[in-house]
Amino acid sequence: MSDETTPARPVPEFGRKNDRAMPADPSPTRRLLMMSVPALLVGIGSALSLVILDLLAEGLDHVLWDLLPESIGFEPMVWWWVIAVLTVAGFATGLLVRFAPGHAGPDPATESFFPHPEKLSVVPGLAAAAIITLATGVSLGPEAPIITINVALAVWVFTKVLPQVPTQLVVLMVVTGTFGALFGSPIGAALLATSVAASVASKELLWDRLFLPLASAASGSIVMMLLSSHSMSLDVPESEMNVLVHLGVGVVVLALGIGVGLVLLGIFPTVHRLFHRWRGPVLPLTIAGLMLGVLGAIGGEVTMFKGLSQMQELVAEADNLTPWQLAGIVLIKVAALAIAGAAGFRGGRVFPTVFIGAAIGILAYAVFPEIPLATAIGAGVLGICLVVVRDGWLSLFIAGVVVGDATLIPILCMLVLPGWLAVARLPQMRITPPAVAAAASSEPSKPSAPPAPSGPTEPSAPSGPSNPA
């Protein structure tokens, strides 16, 4: 056949021309190598700040729940002490929000995983409020305040040392480094960064865009592996793999988890409005602390705190708890999370959400003991995280980490598909401040310019999705 009639064979676009390999442009490689050391340091610093915050919170926890009850001579979880500690916690947080510089940081109910950089003067008050939250039994985790603290510190350092690095890139590295430290694995942070990269049009290779965030996440997770023994993985007994049974159980528990998440999503804005009707934060936060104390006195220690160690205890007692007890634990924890997250306590919603999802799975297991416990827990966590976190990759990662069984990953991957379709168009579990909402409604929509490639000399890195912290 002649050349005139032979169609030209298409040439792949990945660095090839005229069917001959071409060398890659060295400038991105040099740029990434130059920025790799700062990225690694960001991850290390993010993990160390989390370790320091945890140690300070554990110290106050030891004083409040061990030393004082022992020295005075009463049980630490007696009802009146639980109510007193949480009421005082609300009052102290209200004072910090009222008088500390920057009002102890932004309201976590209005923030995403990618916060706006705060001034350094905000950090002490925010750290103090976060320590109070973590130590006194408030049903929130450390993710929102520690991300805001790390972003403020890192942006200030980069402004002084490497001012040519775009702020958005610094924020992205900090968030992934902190997530790597929080979960003890860089995979969740990498998946979150992938979601960010996929939402922004760019000619850069995907892994060029993921390189620096992944470096930060990896170094942050390695530091936590060296310094901390905390783990989200549950010790769940293995069960015989029957794919159809696991899928059937997973679909039902996934729907239950989504349903509980929808309840939380529905009441959250109303609860937020109720607590923010007052001019000052001291009274509403004190009332919120009192309400959390009453809930804690009713539900016990298992319904308090961020829920990581409590989740371990719940799994250990799975065979001894009745369905009614577990249903009560779920209801109390949902109410506690709604109150704590909406009232203005400085903390994040991811860890208590994971606890609720695990409790939902254990509840299903208590009702039907023949179902596989690991699948029920994974599906419950996946369902409620899809509603609250609103990121499919991150929800899938969290569910996989919690069950700690690689053989369930295909089941969870199948479950996330209908789960995502069910929640994708729902409102975010995030409050829009009235000033922002008014400005958005008054201004005509403007097309946003595509961001420039990330790097040390060009602005800017892609911004993150509006997931709740």
Secondary structure, DSSP 4 states (H G I P E B T S, - for coil): --TTTSPPPPPPSSSEETTEE-PPPHHHHHHHHHHHHHHHHHHHHHHHHHHHHHHHHHHHHHIIIIIHHHHHTS-TT-HHHHHHHHHHHHHHHHHHHHHSGGGGS--GGG-BSSPPPPPTTHHHHHHHHHHHHHHHT-S-BSHHHHHHHHHHHHHHHHHHH-TTS-HHHHHHHHHHHHHHHHHT-HHHHHHHHHHHHHTS--SS-HHHHHHHHHHHHHHHHHHHHHH---------------HHHHHHHHHHHHHHHHHHHHHHHHHHHHHHHHHTSSSSSHHHHHHHHHHHHHHHHHH-GGGSSSSHHHHHHHHHTTTT--HHHHHHHHHHHHHHHHHHHHHT-S-BSHHHHHHHHHHHHHHHHHHSTTS-HHHHHHHHHHHHHHHHT--HHHHHHHHHHHH--GGGHHHHHHHHHHHHHHHTTSPPS-PPPHHHHHHHHHSPP-PPPPPPPPSSSS--PPPPP--B-
